[in-house]
């Protein structure tokens, strides 16, 4: 008796469901960005306020890729023919979309664009830096601190090594 391989799109759909808590851990090229993008889209479709959605990535390129995918998908929803939008929303949720969901999808691009800050997609480092800048006293860091770039880091390391 052979073991059945699970349907990857069904697993991705489960992980992108905003009603469940999910941890996505997978190798490069396996669809993590798609799952996270779908999750954001599902959150927005379910009525989440765009400015209350926060996405954190490890790299600037991943943050940019995710922002582009979300913007492209939302803009396509605003102009797709009804049958194509119906199919895309059905693929996203695994269920037939209601007329209300279709209408909401059509308006989401404008809603996200008009929201203060839109959907926030950032690197973990940039997010943490922002928190430290807003709460320096609580974090016990000097107000108005600066983050060293790689060149300055190398210079300080060389200076410390030379002084030893």
VENUR-V418891 format. One record per backbone hydrogen bond with DSSP energy under -0.5 kcal/mol. CO is the residue of the C=O (numbers start at 1). NH is the residue of the N-H. E is the energy in kcal/mol with one decimal. If there is no record, write none. Layout:
CO/NH/E + CO/NH/E
//
This chain:
6/8/-0.5 + 7/11/-2.0 + 8/12/-2.6 + 9/13/-2.4 + 10/14/-2.1 + 11/15/-2.3 + 12/16/-1.6 + 14/17/-1.1 + 17/20/-1.6 + 20/22/-0.5 + 23/25/-0.6 + 27/30/-1.5 + 31/35/-2.4 + 32/36/-2.7 + 33/37/-2.6 + 34/38/-2.9 + 35/39/-2.3 + 36/40/-2.2 + 37/41/-2.5 + 38/42/-2.7 + 39/43/-2.5 + 40/44/-2.6 + 41/45/-2.6 + 42/46/-1.8 + 43/48/-2.4 + 44/47/-1.4 + 49/52/-2.1 + 50/53/-1.6 + 52/54/-0.5 + 53/120/-1.9 + 55/122/-2.7 + 57/124/-2.4 + 59/63/-2.0 + 60/64/-2.6 + 61/65/-2.5 + 62/66/-2.4 + 63/67/-2.4 + 64/68/-2.5 + 65/69/-2.4 + 66/70/-2.4 + 67/71/-2.5 + 68/72/-2.9 + 69/73/-2.2 + 70/74/-2.6 + 71/75/-2.5 + 72/76/-2.0 + 73/77/-2.1 + 74/78/-1.2 + 75/79/-0.6 + 76/79/-1.0 + 76/80/-2.0 + 81/85/-2.4 + 82/86/-2.6 + 83/87/-2.0 + 84/88/-2.5 + 85/89/-2.7 + 86/90/-2.1 + 87/91/-2.4 + 88/92/-1.9 + 89/93/-2.2 + 90/94/-2.7 + 98/102/-2.1 + 99/103/-2.2 + 100/104/-2.5 + 101/105/-2.5 + 102/106/-1.9 + 103/107/-1.3 + 104/108/-1.0 + 105/108/-0.5 + 105/109/-0.5 + 107/111/-2.1 + 108/112/-2.9 + 109/113/-2.3 + 110/114/-2.2 + 111/115/-1.0 + 115/117/-0.6 + 115/118/-1.2 + 118/120/-0.5 + 119/121/-0.6 + 120/55/-2.8 + 122/57/-2.1 + 123/127/-2.4 + 124/128/-2.5 + 125/129/-2.5 + 126/130/-2.2 + 127/131/-2.1 + 128/132/-2.6 + 129/133/-2.4 + 130/134/-1.9 + 131/135/-2.0 + 135/139/-1.8 + 136/140/-0.7 + 136/141/-2.5 + 137/140/-0.9 + 142/145/-1.0 + 149/153/-2.4 + 150/154/-2.5 + 151/155/-2.1 + 152/156/-2.4 + 153/157/-2.5 + 154/158/-2.5 + 155/159/-2.4 + 156/160/-2.6 + 157/161/-2.6 + 158/162/-2.6 + 159/163/-1.9 + 160/164/-1.1
//
